[in-house]
Amino acid sequence: MTAIDAQAGNIQGPPVTSFLAVRDLHVTFPTEDGLVRSVDGVSFSLEKGKTLGIVGESGCGKSVTAQAVLGLHKGTRAEISGEIWLDGTELVAADAEDVRKLRGNKMSMIFQDPLSALHPFFSIGSQIVEAYRIHHDASKKQAWVRAVEMLDRVGIPNPSERARDYPHQFSGGMRQRAMIAMALVNDPQLLIADEPTTALDVTVQAQIIDLMSDLQKEFGSAIIIITHDLGVVAEIADDVMVMYAGRGVEYGGAPDVFYSPEHPYTWGLLSSVTRLDRVREDRLRPIPGTPPSLLNVPRGCAFNPRCTYRNTGGIPCQVERPNLVATTPGHTVACHMPAEDRRAAFIGDIKPTL
C-alpha cells in the first residue's frame, strides 16, 4: 500500500503491507453550538522504523487524530468513522477493552505537557512500574528494575535514586525523558509524540530529538510526531502531512514537502520560519488571517479566505473543495491551482534547507 493510495482514500479491503493505515478518518464532537468537525477525512500510512510528521497551526486536528489512533475517544461523545488499521487490526470498530489492551503496550503516546500527564502524588518510578505491570505478569520488584533500566536508557542521571523522586522535582527536560521512558517501557511498535519539545529550550529540544531517533533505531518503532515546529520535522521525519481545518492538505516525503511544497498553506508555514543561512532583509511573513472555527469551516477549500492564489485555477475555491491529488510519486496536494502554476508561484518564495 502506498501513501498516495492512503491519501486518495481509494484502498479497498484490509491493509497488506503498512503497519499503520488510517483511511478517511472523521472525528466530530456534538456541542450546544453545533457539530465540531475536528478531523474531516484524514488518511495516511506508516511503516515500522519510519517517522511521520504532522504539522499545522493550533486547532487543526493534529492531536485529535493521534488520540483517535490510540482509541482515547471511545466512551466519549465523539463520533468517529473511517478506518484505523494497526498491524492488521481495525481499531475504530474494535471493542474499547481490546483497544485498551493495545494502548500502552503495542502503541503508546508521549503527551504534550508531562507535568500534567504525570500524577503529582506518585513517584516517577512507581508510575512507570504501574504502566509496566498492567501489561506484564511481573512483581513490583521486577517492574522496579525495569523502570530504573528505562530511566537509565533515556539519560536520567542516577536513575535508581531519581526513580523515587516526584514529577515536580524533575526539570522540564527530565520530565519529558521520564514520559518517554514510560511510553517505551513496554517496547511499543507505534509511538505517538504530541509536541514533545514544546516549552523546552533549544539545547534540550535537540537532546530529546536525538533520544527519540536513537530509541527508534533500538526498538524499530514507527513514530508519529505532532508539532508546529518545522525544524523538528525536518530533523526527524521521513514523511510529512500538513493539516488545515481538520484535513490533510499536503502529504509527501520530507524532502518533497520542504524543497518542493505544492500548497499555498505550506508555503506560508515555511515563509514564517526564521532562516539562519542568509541575511534577513525584511520581516518574517506571517500567514494573513486566522484559522477557521471547526464549528463553521469555510465552504469549498477551507484555506480560501487566507489564500492569495484563490480562484486562479479556473475553479471557484469558495465553492468546490479540492481532493488530494498526486503530483509526483508519493507527493499529494489538495489545491485547485494547476501544478505548473503552483510551481511557478513558489519559485519566488524562500526555499527552506533541510
C-alpha positions in Angstrom: 0.0 0.0 0.0 1.3 3.4 -0.9 1.0 6.8 0.7 -0.8 8.1 -2.4 -3.4 5.4 -2.2 -4.0 6.1 1.5 -4.4 9.8 0.9 -6.7 9.3 -2.1 -8.9 7.1 0.1 -9.2 4.5 -2.7 -7.9 1.4 -0.9 -10.4 -1.4 -0.6 -10.1 -4.2 1.9 -7.6 -4.7 4.8 -4.1 -3.3 4.6 -1.5 -5.6 3.2 1.9 -4.1 3.9 1.5 -0.9 6.0 1.9 -1.3 9.8 -0.4 1.7 10.4 -3.1 2.8 7.9 -5.6 5.5 8.6 -8.4 5.8 6.0 -10.9 8.6 5.6 -10.9 9.3 9.4 -13.7 11.6 10.7 -13.9 12.7 14.3 -16.8 15.1 15.3 -17.9 16.4 18.6 -21.6 17.4 19.1 -21.9 20.6 21.1 -24.7 23.1 22.0 -23.4 25.4 19.3 -23.2 22.7 16.6 -21.0 19.9 15.3 -17.3 20.4 15.7 -15.5 18.7 12.8 -12.1 18.2 14.3 -10.9 15.6 11.8 -12.6 15.6 8.4 -11.4 12.8 6.1 -7.7 12.3 7.1 -5.8 9.4 5.5 -2.1 8.3 5.9 0.1 5.3 6.3 3.2 4.5 8.2 5.8 1.7 8.3 7.8 0.3 11.2 11.1 2.2 11.6 9.7 5.3 9.9 8.6 8.7 11.2 5.6 10.7 10.1 5.5 14.4 11.0 2.0 16.0 11.3 2.2 19.8 11.2 -0.2 22.7 11.2 -1.5 25.6 13.3 -3.1 25.0 16.7 -6.6 23.7 16.4 -6.2 22.0 13.0 -6.9 18.5 14.3 -3.4 17.1 14.8 -3.8 15.9 18.4 -7.4 14.7 17.9 -6.1 12.5 15.0 -3.5 11.0 17.3 -6.0 10.4 20.1 -8.3 8.6 17.7 -5.5 6.2 16.7 -5.0 5.4 20.4 -8.7 5.0 20.9 -8.9 7.7 23.5 -12.3 8.9 22.1 -14.0 5.7 22.8 -16.6 6.1 25.6 -16.9 9.8 24.9 -19.4 11.9 22.9 -17.1 11.9 20.0 -18.5 10.4 16.7 -15.8 8.5 14.8 -15.9 7.0 11.3 -13.4 5.7 8.9 -10.8 3.0 9.4 -7.6 2.7 11.5 -5.6 -0.4 10.8 -2.8 -1.3 13.2 -0.8 -4.3 12.2 -3.8 -5.9 10.6 -6.3 -5.0 13.4 -9.0 -2.4 12.7 -9.4 -0.1 15.7 -12.4 2.1 15.0 -14.9 -0.8 15.2 -12.9 -2.7 17.8 -14.1 -3.1 21.4 -12.9 -0.5 23.8 -11.4 -3.1 26.1 -9.4 -4.6 23.2 -8.0 -1.2 22.2 -7.1 -0.5 25.9 -5.0 -3.7 25.9 -3.1 -2.4 22.9 -2.7 1.1 24.3 0.5 1.4 26.3 1.7 -1.9 25.0 1.7 -2.1 21.2 1.1 1.7 20.8 1.9 4.4 23.2 1.9 8.2 23.4 4.2 11.0 24.7 1.9 13.8 25.8 2.4 17.4 25.2 2.7 18.5 28.9 4.5 15.9 31.0 3.8 17.9 34.2 0.0 17.5 33.8 0.3 14.0 32.3 2.3 12.6 35.2 0.5 12.2 38.6 1.8 14.6 41.2 1.2 12.2 44.1 3.2 9.3 42.9 6.9 9.0 42.2 8.2 8.7 38.7 9.4 5.2 39.2 6.0 4.0 40.6 4.2 5.4 37.6 6.5 3.6 35.2 6.0 0.4 37.3 2.3 0.7 37.0 2.5 1.1 33.2 4.6 -2.0 33.0 2.6 -4.3 35.3 -0.7 -3.5 33.5 0.6 -5.4 30.5 3.1 -7.9 32.2 2.8 -10.5 34.9 5.7 -9.1 36.9 6.3 -8.5 40.6 6.8 -5.0 41.9 10.5 -5.7 42.3 10.9 -6.9 38.8 8.9 -3.9 37.4 11.0 -1.5 39.5 14.2 -2.9 38.0 12.6 -2.4 34.5 11.7 1.2 35.4 15.2 2.1 36.6 16.6 0.5 33.4 14.3 2.6 31.2 15.2 5.8 33.1 18.9 5.0 32.5 18.2 4.4 28.8 16.7 7.8 28.4 19.6 9.5 30.1 18.3 10.2 33.6 21.4 10.5 35.9 21.4 8.3 39.0 18.2 6.5 37.8 17.9 4.3 40.9 17.7 7.4 43.1 15.8 9.7 40.7 13.1 7.0 40.2 11.9 7.8 43.8 11.5 11.5 43.0 8.2 13.1 42.2 7.4 15.0 38.9 7.8 18.4 40.5 11.4 17.5 41.4 12.3 17.0 37.7 13.2 19.7 35.3 11.1 20.1 32.1 13.6 18.2 30.0 13.9 15.4 32.6 10.1 15.1 32.9 9.9 14.7 29.1 12.6 12.0 29.3 10.6 10.3 32.0 7.5 10.4 29.8 9.5 8.8 27.0 10.7 6.1 29.4 7.1 5.4 30.5 5.9 5.3 26.8 8.7 2.9 25.8 8.7 0.6 28.9 6.6 -2.0 27.1 8.5 -1.8 23.8 5.6 -0.4 21.7 5.7 -0.7 18.0 3.9 2.6 17.5 5.0 5.8 19.4 3.0 9.0 19.1 4.8 12.1 20.3 2.4 15.1 20.8 4.5 18.3 20.8 7.4 16.6 22.6 9.7 19.6 22.5 7.2 22.4 23.5 8.4 24.7 26.2 11.9 23.3 26.2 15.0 25.3 25.3 16.7 24.6 22.0 19.5 22.5 23.6 17.1 20.2 25.4 15.0 20.0 22.3 17.9 18.7 20.3 18.6 16.2 23.1 15.0 14.9 23.0 15.0 14.6 19.2 18.3 12.7 19.3 17.0 10.5 22.1 13.9 9.6 20.1 15.9 8.8 17.0 18.3 6.6 18.9 15.5 4.7 20.7 13.7 4.3 17.3 16.8 2.6 15.9 16.9 0.4 19.1 13.2 -0.6 19.2 12.3 -0.3 15.5 9.2 1.6 16.4 7.0 3.6 14.0 6.8 7.2 15.2 4.2 9.9 14.6 5.4 13.3 15.8 2.9 16.1 16.1 4.3 19.6 16.1 4.2 23.1 14.7 8.0 23.3 14.7 9.1 22.7 11.2 12.7 22.5 12.3 11.9 19.4 14.4 10.0 17.8 11.5 13.0 18.4 9.1 15.3 16.8 11.6 13.4 13.6 12.3 10.5 12.9 9.9 10.6 10.7 6.8 7.2 11.8 5.6 5.2 14.9 6.4 1.4 15.6 6.5 0.3 19.2 6.6 -3.1 19.7 8.2 -5.5 22.6 7.9 -9.1 22.8 9.4 -9.2 19.1 10.1 -8.0 17.9 6.7 -4.7 16.9 5.2 -3.8 19.5 2.5 -0.4 18.1 1.6 1.4 14.8 2.1 4.8 13.5 0.9 8.3 12.8 1.8 10.1 15.4 3.9 12.4 16.5 1.1 9.4 16.9 -1.3 7.4 19.0 1.2 10.4 21.2 2.2 12.1 21.6 -1.1 9.1 21.5 -3.5 5.9 22.4 -1.5 2.8 22.5 -3.6 0.1 24.0 -1.3 -0.1 27.8 -0.5 -0.6 27.0 3.1 2.6 25.0 3.2 4.4 28.0 1.6 3.0 30.2 4.3 4.3 27.9 7.1 7.7 27.8 5.5 7.9 31.5 4.9 7.2 32.3 8.5 10.3 30.4 9.7 13.5 32.2 10.6 16.4 31.4 8.2 19.9 31.3 9.6 21.7 30.7 6.2 21.0 34.1 4.8 20.8 37.7 5.8 17.4 38.8 6.8 16.3 41.7 4.7 12.7 42.0 5.8 10.3 40.8 8.5 9.0 37.3 8.6 5.9 36.8 6.5 3.0 35.5 8.6 0.0 33.9 7.0 -2.7 36.5 6.8 -5.9 36.0 8.7 -6.7 33.4 11.4 -7.5 29.7 11.2 -11.3 29.0 10.9 -13.5 27.7 13.6 -14.1 24.0 13.2 -17.8 24.8 14.0 -18.1 26.8 10.8 -15.4 25.7 8.3 -15.5 27.8 5.1 -17.2 26.3 2.1 -15.0 24.9 -0.6 -11.3 25.0 0.2 -11.1 25.8 3.9 -7.9 27.9 3.3 -9.5 30.1 0.6 -10.2 33.1 2.9 -6.5 33.4 3.6 -5.1 32.3 0.2 -3.7 35.0 -2.1 -4.0 32.5 -5.0 -7.6 31.6 -4.7 -9.7 31.2 -7.9 -6.5 31.3 -10.0 -7.0 27.7 -11.2 -10.3 28.4 -13.0 -12.3 26.6 -10.3 -14.1 28.7 -7.6 -12.2 27.8 -4.4 -15.2 29.2 -2.3 -17.5 26.6 -3.8 -15.6 23.3 -4.6 -13.4 21.5 -2.1 -10.2 20.1 -3.7 -9.3 16.5 -3.3 -5.8 15.2 -2.6 -4.2 14.5 -6.0 -0.8 13.0 -6.7 1.6 15.5 -8.3 4.7 13.2 -8.1 5.0 9.7 -6.8 4.4 9.8 -3.0 3.5 13.5 -3.0 -0.1 14.6 -2.9 -1.8 18.0 -2.6 -5.3 19.4 -2.3 -5.3 22.6 -4.4 -7.3 23.8 -7.4 -4.3 25.5 -9.0 -2.7 23.6 -11.8 0.6 22.0 -10.9 2.6 24.2 -13.3 1.1 27.4 -11.8 1.8 26.2 -8.3 5.4 25.5 -9.1 5.8 28.8 -10.9 4.3 30.7 -7.9 6.7 29.0 -5.5 9.8 29.9 -7.5 9.9 33.4 -6.0 9.4 32.2 -2.4 12.2 31.3 0.0 13.1 27.6 -0.2 14.0 26.0 3.2 17.0 23.9 3.8 16.8 20.6 5.5 
